[in-house]
């Protein structure tokens, strides 16, 4: 969906879906599609911003939590420990929806800033009228999905399992062979918490089950019968392979000229079309070829197009027939 489109644009196609091997585009509400899509490794959300930018968008950020909640609930139902969510929005829009994302099990990782640069406003903003600094950014918040273990977050479960063993917290450092990293990173409940690497987790598990109270064993068990294995633990961590030199500030001008999807009369179809070169790193860092990417609010399907070109399996929906038609048109020349 994204934001804004000029009215009365001609439609290049009247089709309601596009299905190919590794690709499914649907015209309609994504809430009616989730049950038919395969479980996602990555979700790219670029939906309502609360600025009445498209049919069905909310009038302000105050309504965004209610708007997103059924979608977030469906994402949580389909996700697993390996699922990553990239949530595009304005600063205030993201802040409004963040509690809903956490409520349904999406753990915040970081906030990335798309800086479109000074040329994005090009002197067309009157600061005396708006009475603030002109906005040239959007945010793309990074989350990973964490199902509850025994009703607890993964962070809380790790601490409670260690405490259940009867061992002192300081003994976790001895277990891992570190000075204080285990208590400072792996068992802390602060924002400094860090997912224990497989080798560290294996040491914690072995130590607790060897030295902890005998009556409580097994400790750190997913099924109550045996301790979690290294292989099981590795699968519980969302993938992230950071491109060299990339940070959380993305200096990239807004789309211009031939990059923009335009109607026959030369007008930009979508006022906030996302660049493919920003979508591609989101996909390559969190998925492997052949894995599933969702784009619930397709707009012109920039995330889906990037995923398809990178050899991922993509599922997307768009409720606006004009966006859908022009977006689908972008796939006609691709094999």
C-alpha positions as CSV (number, residue, x, y, z in Angstrom):
1,X,0.0,0.0,0.0
2,X,2.5,2.6,1.1
3,X,1.4,6.2,0.7
4,X,-0.5,8.3,-1.8
5,X,-1.3,8.0,-5.5
6,X,-2.6,10.5,-8.1
7,X,-6.2,9.9,-9.0
8,X,-7.7,8.7,-12.4
9,X,-4.7,6.8,-13.6
10,X,-5.3,4.3,-16.4
11,X,-5.0,0.7,-15.5
12,X,-2.5,-1.3,-17.6
13,X,-4.3,-4.6,-16.7
14,X,-7.6,-5.8,-15.3
15,X,-6.1,-9.1,-13.9
16,X,-6.7,-10.0,-10.2
17,X,-3.7,-12.2,-9.6
18,X,-0.4,-13.2,-11.0
19,X,0.9,-16.7,-10.2
20,X,4.2,-18.1,-11.3
21,X,6.7,-20.5,-9.8
22,X,8.1,-18.8,-6.7
23,X,5.6,-15.9,-7.0
24,X,2.0,-15.1,-6.1
25,X,0.4,-11.6,-6.3
26,X,-3.2,-11.1,-5.3
27,X,-5.5,-8.2,-5.7
28,X,-7.4,-7.9,-2.4
29,X,-7.0,-7.6,1.3
30,X,-4.0,-9.5,2.6
31,X,-6.1,-10.6,5.7
32,X,-7.9,-12.9,3.3
33,X,-4.6,-14.4,2.0
34,X,-2.5,-15.2,5.0
35,X,-4.0,-18.7,5.6
36,X,-3.0,-19.6,2.0
37,X,0.5,-18.4,2.1
38,X,3.5,-20.5,3.2
39,X,5.2,-19.6,6.5
40,X,7.4,-16.6,6.0
41,X,11.1,-16.3,6.7
42,X,10.8,-12.5,6.2
43,X,7.9,-10.1,6.2
44,X,8.2,-6.6,4.6
45,X,5.4,-4.3,5.9
46,X,4.8,-1.0,4.2
47,X,1.2,-0.4,5.0
48,X,-0.9,2.4,6.6
49,X,1.0,5.6,7.7
50,X,-2.0,7.4,9.1
51,X,-2.1,10.2,6.5
52,X,-5.1,9.2,4.3
53,X,-2.6,8.3,1.6
54,X,-4.7,5.6,-0.1
55,X,-8.1,3.9,0.1
56,X,-8.5,2.5,3.6
57,X,-5.6,4.4,5.2
58,X,-6.3,5.9,8.6
59,X,-6.8,9.6,9.2
60,X,-4.0,9.9,11.8
61,X,-1.5,7.8,13.6
62,X,-3.9,7.4,16.5
63,X,-5.8,4.8,14.6
64,X,-2.8,2.8,13.4
65,X,-2.7,0.3,16.3
66,X,-6.3,-0.8,15.6
67,X,-5.6,-0.9,11.9
68,X,-2.5,-3.1,12.2
69,X,-3.6,-5.5,15.0
70,X,-5.4,-8.1,12.9
71,X,-2.5,-8.2,10.5
72,X,0.1,-8.5,13.3
73,X,-2.0,-11.3,14.9
74,X,-2.0,-13.2,11.5
75,X,1.8,-12.6,11.1
76,X,2.4,-14.0,14.5
77,X,0.3,-17.1,13.8
78,X,2.3,-17.9,10.7
79,X,5.8,-17.0,12.0
80,X,8.4,-19.0,13.8
81,X,11.7,-18.4,15.6
82,X,13.5,-17.7,12.3
83,X,11.0,-15.0,11.0
84,X,12.2,-11.4,10.6
85,X,9.9,-8.4,10.2
86,X,10.9,-5.1,8.5
87,X,8.3,-2.5,9.5
88,X,8.3,0.7,7.3
89,X,6.5,3.8,8.6
90,X,6.8,7.3,9.8
91,X,8.5,7.9,13.2
92,X,5.1,8.5,15.0
93,X,3.4,5.7,13.1
94,X,6.0,3.1,14.1
95,X,5.9,4.3,17.7
96,X,2.2,3.9,17.8
97,X,2.3,0.3,16.4
98,X,5.3,-0.9,18.4
99,X,3.4,-2.0,21.5
100,X,1.1,-4.2,19.3
101,X,4.1,-5.8,17.6
102,X,5.6,-6.6,21.0
103,X,2.3,-7.9,22.4
104,X,2.2,-10.5,19.6
105,X,5.8,-11.7,20.1
106,X,7.9,-9.5,17.7
107,X,11.0,-8.5,19.5
108,X,12.5,-5.1,18.6
109,X,16.1,-5.2,17.2
110,X,16.8,-1.8,15.8
111,X,15.5,1.3,14.0
112,X,16.9,2.0,10.5
113,X,16.6,5.5,8.9
114,X,16.1,6.1,5.2
115,X,17.5,9.6,4.6
116,X,16.3,10.9,1.3
117,X,18.4,14.0,1.4
118,X,17.8,17.7,1.1
119,X,16.7,17.3,-2.5
120,X,13.6,15.5,-1.3
121,X,12.1,18.9,-0.3
122,X,14.0,21.0,-2.8
123,X,12.9,24.3,-1.2
124,X,9.3,23.5,-1.5
125,X,8.6,23.5,2.3
126,X,7.8,26.7,4.2
127,X,9.3,26.2,7.7
128,X,7.4,29.2,8.9
129,X,4.1,27.4,8.1
130,X,4.9,23.9,9.3
131,X,7.0,25.2,12.3
132,X,9.4,22.3,12.4
133,X,12.4,20.9,10.6
134,X,11.4,19.5,7.2
135,X,11.1,15.7,7.2
136,X,13.3,13.9,4.7
137,X,13.3,10.5,6.4
138,X,11.3,7.3,6.9
139,X,12.0,4.5,9.4
140,X,12.3,0.8,8.8
141,X,12.2,-1.0,12.2
142,X,13.8,-4.4,12.4
143,X,12.0,-7.1,14.5
144,X,12.4,-10.8,15.0
145,X,9.6,-13.1,16.1
146,X,9.9,-14.9,19.4
147,X,7.2,-17.4,20.4
148,X,6.6,-17.9,24.1
149,X,8.3,-20.8,25.9
150,X,6.2,-21.9,28.9
151,X,4.4,-18.5,28.6
152,X,7.7,-16.5,28.8
153,X,9.7,-14.6,26.3
154,X,13.0,-16.3,25.3
155,X,14.9,-13.7,27.4
156,X,12.9,-14.5,30.5
157,X,12.9,-18.2,29.9
158,X,16.7,-18.4,29.8
159,X,17.0,-16.6,33.2
160,X,14.2,-18.7,34.8
161,X,15.6,-22.0,33.6
162,X,19.0,-21.1,35.1
163,X,17.4,-20.0,38.4
164,X,15.4,-23.2,38.4
165,X,18.6,-25.2,38.4
166,X,19.5,-23.7,41.8
167,X,22.8,-22.4,40.5
168,X,24.1,-18.9,41.2
169,X,24.0,-16.4,38.4
170,X,27.7,-15.9,38.6
171,X,28.2,-19.6,37.8
172,X,26.9,-19.0,34.3
173,X,30.1,-17.1,33.6
174,X,32.2,-20.1,34.7
175,X,30.0,-22.4,32.6
176,X,30.8,-20.3,29.5
177,X,34.4,-19.7,30.4
178,X,34.0,-15.9,30.4
179,X,34.5,-13.1,32.9
180,X,31.0,-11.7,33.0
181,X,29.4,-12.0,29.5
182,X,26.9,-14.7,30.5
183,X,25.3,-12.6,33.3
184,X,25.7,-9.3,31.4
185,X,24.4,-10.5,28.1
186,X,22.7,-13.9,28.1
187,X,20.8,-13.8,31.4
188,X,20.2,-10.1,31.8
189,X,16.6,-8.8,31.4
190,X,17.7,-5.3,30.2
191,X,18.0,-4.0,26.7
192,X,21.6,-5.3,26.7
193,X,20.3,-8.9,26.3
194,X,22.0,-10.9,23.6
195,X,20.9,-14.2,22.1
196,X,23.5,-16.8,23.3
197,X,25.5,-18.2,20.4
198,X,25.1,-21.9,19.9
199,X,28.4,-22.7,21.5
200,X,27.7,-20.6,24.5
201,X,24.2,-22.0,24.8
202,X,25.5,-25.6,24.7
203,X,27.8,-24.8,27.6
204,X,25.0,-23.3,29.7
205,X,22.8,-26.3,29.0
206,X,25.5,-28.8,29.8
207,X,26.6,-27.1,33.0
208,X,23.0,-26.7,34.3
209,X,22.1,-30.3,33.7
210,X,25.4,-31.5,35.2
211,X,25.5,-29.3,38.3
212,X,21.9,-28.2,38.9
213,X,19.4,-29.8,41.2
214,X,18.8,-33.4,40.1
215,X,15.0,-33.1,40.7
216,X,14.5,-30.4,38.2
217,X,16.3,-31.9,35.2
218,X,16.2,-31.6,32.3
219,X,16.9,-27.8,32.2
220,X,16.6,-25.8,29.1
221,X,14.2,-28.3,27.5
222,X,11.8,-27.5,24.7
223,X,9.7,-30.7,25.2
224,X,10.3,-31.4,28.9
225,X,12.1,-34.7,28.0
226,X,15.6,-33.7,26.9
227,X,17.8,-30.5,26.9
228,X,17.7,-28.4,23.8
229,X,20.4,-29.4,21.3
230,X,22.8,-27.1,19.5
231,X,21.0,-27.8,16.3
232,X,17.6,-26.9,17.7
233,X,19.0,-23.7,19.3
234,X,20.6,-22.6,16.0
235,X,17.2,-22.9,14.3
236,X,15.6,-20.6,16.9
237,X,17.7,-17.6,15.9
238,X,16.6,-15.4,13.0
239,X,19.2,-15.1,10.3
240,X,21.2,-11.8,9.8
241,X,24.2,-11.5,7.5
242,X,25.1,-7.8,7.5
243,X,26.5,-6.4,4.2
244,X,29.9,-4.9,4.7
245,X,29.9,-1.3,5.6
246,X,26.1,-0.9,5.9
247,X,24.8,0.9,8.9
248,X,21.3,1.8,10.2
249,X,21.3,5.1,8.3
250,X,20.5,4.6,4.6
251,X,21.7,7.6,2.5
252,X,19.6,7.2,-0.6
253,X,17.8,9.8,-2.6
254,X,14.1,9.4,-3.3
255,X,13.4,7.7,-6.7
256,X,13.7,9.9,-9.8
257,X,13.3,9.6,-13.5
258,X,13.4,6.1,-15.0
259,X,13.4,4.5,-11.6
260,X,9.8,5.7,-11.0
261,X,6.8,3.7,-12.2
262,X,4.8,6.2,-14.3
263,X,1.5,6.2,-16.1
264,X,1.4,6.9,-19.9
265,X,0.9,10.6,-19.2
266,X,4.2,10.7,-17.3
267,X,2.8,11.0,-13.7
268,X,4.3,9.0,-10.9
269,X,1.9,6.2,-10.0
270,X,3.0,5.9,-6.4
271,X,4.2,8.9,-4.4
272,X,6.3,6.8,-2.1
273,X,7.7,4.0,-4.2
274,X,10.5,2.2,-2.4
275,X,13.9,1.7,-4.1
276,X,14.8,-1.8,-5.0
277,X,18.4,-1.3,-3.8
278,X,16.9,-0.7,-0.3
279,X,14.6,-3.7,-0.4
280,X,17.3,-6.1,-1.6
281,X,19.6,-5.9,1.5
282,X,16.6,-6.5,3.8
283,X,16.0,-9.8,1.9
284,X,19.6,-11.0,1.5
285,X,20.5,-10.4,5.2
286,X,17.6,-12.4,6.5
287,X,16.8,-15.1,4.0
288,X,18.4,-17.7,1.7
289,X,17.4,-18.4,-1.9
290,X,14.2,-20.4,-2.0
291,X,12.9,-19.1,1.3
292,X,9.6,-17.3,1.7
293,X,9.1,-13.5,1.7
294,X,5.8,-11.8,2.5
295,X,4.8,-8.3,1.4
296,X,1.2,-7.9,2.8
297,X,0.8,-4.3,1.5
298,X,2.3,-4.6,-1.9
299,X,1.9,-1.2,-3.4
300,X,4.0,-1.5,-6.5
301,X,5.5,-4.7,-5.1
302,X,9.1,-3.4,-4.7
303,X,9.8,-5.9,-1.9
304,X,8.3,-8.7,-3.9
305,X,10.2,-7.8,-7.0
306,X,13.5,-7.7,-5.1
307,X,12.7,-11.1,-3.6
308,X,11.8,-12.6,-6.9
309,X,14.9,-11.3,-8.6
310,X,17.0,-12.8,-5.7
311,X,15.5,-16.2,-6.1
312,X,13.2,-16.2,-3.1
313,X,9.6,-17.3,-3.0
314,X,7.3,-14.3,-2.7
315,X,3.7,-13.8,-1.6
316,X,2.1,-10.4,-1.8
317,X,-1.3,-8.7,-1.9
318,X,-2.5,-5.2,-2.7
319,X,-6.0,-3.8,-2.2
320,X,-5.8,-0.9,-4.6
321,X,-6.5,-2.0,-8.2
322,X,-4.4,0.8,-9.7
323,X,-1.3,0.0,-7.6
324,X,-1.9,-3.7,-8.2
325,X,-2.1,-3.3,-12.0
326,X,1.0,-1.2,-12.3
327,X,2.9,-3.3,-9.8
328,X,2.0,-6.5,-11.6
329,X,3.2,-4.9,-14.8
330,X,6.7,-4.8,-13.4
331,X,7.0,-8.6,-13.5
332,X,6.0,-9.0,-17.2
333,X,9.6,-8.8,-18.5
334,X,11.1,-11.0,-15.8
335,X,11.6,-14.7,-16.3
